[in-house]
Amino acid sequence: MLVVYFSSATGNTKRFVDKLGLPSKRIPLRRNDEPLVVDEPYCLICPTYGGGASINHQNSRPVPPQVIRFLNNEHNRGLIRCVVSGGNSNFGPDFGKAGDVISQKCHVPYVYRFELLGNDEDVDVCRGGLIHNAEQLGLRPLDSAA
């Protein structure tokens, strides 16, 4: 099972992914870093940018540009199996909006949303859900060593 994630400089998403304890790869933060190319089905985890667009009616781009670049690679996009998104519940209907956008555009299930860096319950629910539903999601089950 592979988790691919993007985390901004704040590191909230990275901390959440680290607590999951699943094999993971990070989408590079900077444009000039070596791009990530994956070779197995994965769950994408990313934060939501630009919250509050539904309230202030301004154009919002909730999916980080680094994630857009990663998914614009047809090979990478072809291996996504589900999405998890972080966000801030202060943004009301835009909480975790990046997951909605990615789910719709990539035709994959949006399986979980968490606030900021997630709490222990978020980690347990998300990790358990991914492990117990790996086959249904098209992810490789964890081997006994993991």
C-alpha positions in Angstrom: 0.0 0.0 0.0 1.4 3.4 -0.9 0.4 6.8 0.3 1.4 9.8 -1.9 1.1 13.1 -0.2 1.8 16.8 -0.6 2.7 18.9 2.4 3.4 22.6 2.4 6.1 24.2 4.4 3.9 24.1 7.6 4.2 20.3 7.5 0.7 19.6 8.8 0.0 17.0 6.1 3.4 15.4 6.6 2.8 15.0 10.3 -0.5 13.3 9.6 1.0 10.9 7.1 3.9 10.1 9.4 1.4 9.2 12.1 -0.4 6.8 9.7 2.8 4.7 9.6 2.2 3.5 6.0 4.7 3.5 3.1 4.7 7.0 1.6 6.2 9.3 -0.9 6.1 13.0 -0.9 5.3 15.2 -3.9 8.1 17.8 -4.0 7.5 21.2 -2.6 9.5 23.2 -5.1 9.1 23.2 -8.9 12.8 22.7 -9.6 12.9 19.5 -7.4 12.9 16.1 -9.2 9.3 15.3 -10.0 7.7 12.3 -8.3 6.7 9.4 -10.6 5.0 6.5 -8.9 4.9 2.8 -10.0 2.0 1.4 -8.0 -1.6 2.2 -7.0 -1.7 4.9 -4.3 -3.9 6.9 -2.0 -3.4 10.6 -2.4 -3.4 12.8 0.7 -3.2 16.6 0.3 -4.2 19.8 2.1 -6.8 22.3 0.8 -5.7 25.8 -0.2 -7.8 29.0 -0.4 -10.6 28.1 2.0 -13.7 30.3 2.2 -14.4 30.7 -1.5 -18.0 29.5 -1.1 -18.6 32.3 1.4 -16.7 35.2 -0.3 -17.5 34.1 -3.9 -13.9 34.6 -5.0 -12.1 32.3 -7.4 -10.4 29.6 -5.4 -7.9 27.0 -6.3 -8.2 24.5 -3.5 -5.8 21.9 -5.0 -2.1 22.8 -4.5 -0.3 23.5 -7.8 2.3 20.8 -6.9 -0.5 18.2 -6.8 -1.9 19.5 -10.1 1.5 19.1 -11.7 1.8 15.6 -10.2 -1.6 14.5 -11.5 -1.1 16.1 -14.9 1.4 13.3 -15.5 -0.9 10.7 -17.1 1.0 7.8 -15.6 0.7 9.1 -12.1 -3.0 10.0 -12.6 -3.7 6.5 -13.8 -2.6 5.0 -10.5 -4.6 7.1 -8.1 -7.2 5.0 -6.3 -8.6 7.3 -3.6 -8.1 10.7 -2.0 -7.9 12.0 1.6 -7.8 15.7 2.2 -6.9 18.0 5.1 -8.4 21.4 5.7 -9.7 23.8 8.2 -13.3 23.5 9.4 -13.4 27.3 9.8 -13.8 27.4 6.0 -17.3 25.8 6.4 -18.4 24.2 3.1 -14.9 24.5 1.7 -13.4 22.2 4.5 -11.3 19.7 2.6 -12.5 21.0 -0.8 -9.3 19.7 -2.5 -10.5 16.2 -2.0 -13.9 17.0 -3.6 -12.1 18.4 -6.7 -9.6 15.6 -7.1 -12.3 12.9 -6.5 -14.5 14.4 -9.3 -11.7 15.0 -11.8 -9.9 11.7 -11.3 -13.1 9.6 -10.7 -11.9 8.1 -7.4 -13.5 7.9 -4.0 -13.0 10.7 -1.5 -12.5 8.5 1.6 -11.6 10.8 4.5 -11.1 14.4 5.5 -9.2 15.7 8.5 -8.6 19.0 10.2 -5.1 20.6 10.0 -2.7 17.8 11.1 -5.4 15.4 12.3 -6.0 14.0 15.8 -5.5 10.4 17.1 -9.0 9.4 16.1 -8.4 10.7 12.5 -5.3 8.7 12.3 -6.9 5.5 13.6 -10.0 5.8 11.3 -8.1 6.7 8.2 -5.4 4.1 8.7 -7.9 1.4 9.6 -10.1 2.3 6.6 -7.3 2.2 4.1 -5.9 -1.1 5.5 -9.3 -2.9 5.7 -10.6 -1.6 2.4 -7.3 -1.9 0.4 -8.5 -4.5 -2.0 -11.9 -2.7 -2.7 -10.0 0.5 -3.3 -7.5 -1.2 -5.6 -4.5 -0.7 -3.3 -2.0 -3.3 -2.5 -2.7 -4.8 0.9 0.0 -4.4 3.5 2.4 -7.3 3.7 2.9 -9.0 7.1 6.1 -7.1 7.7 4.3 -3.8 7.7 
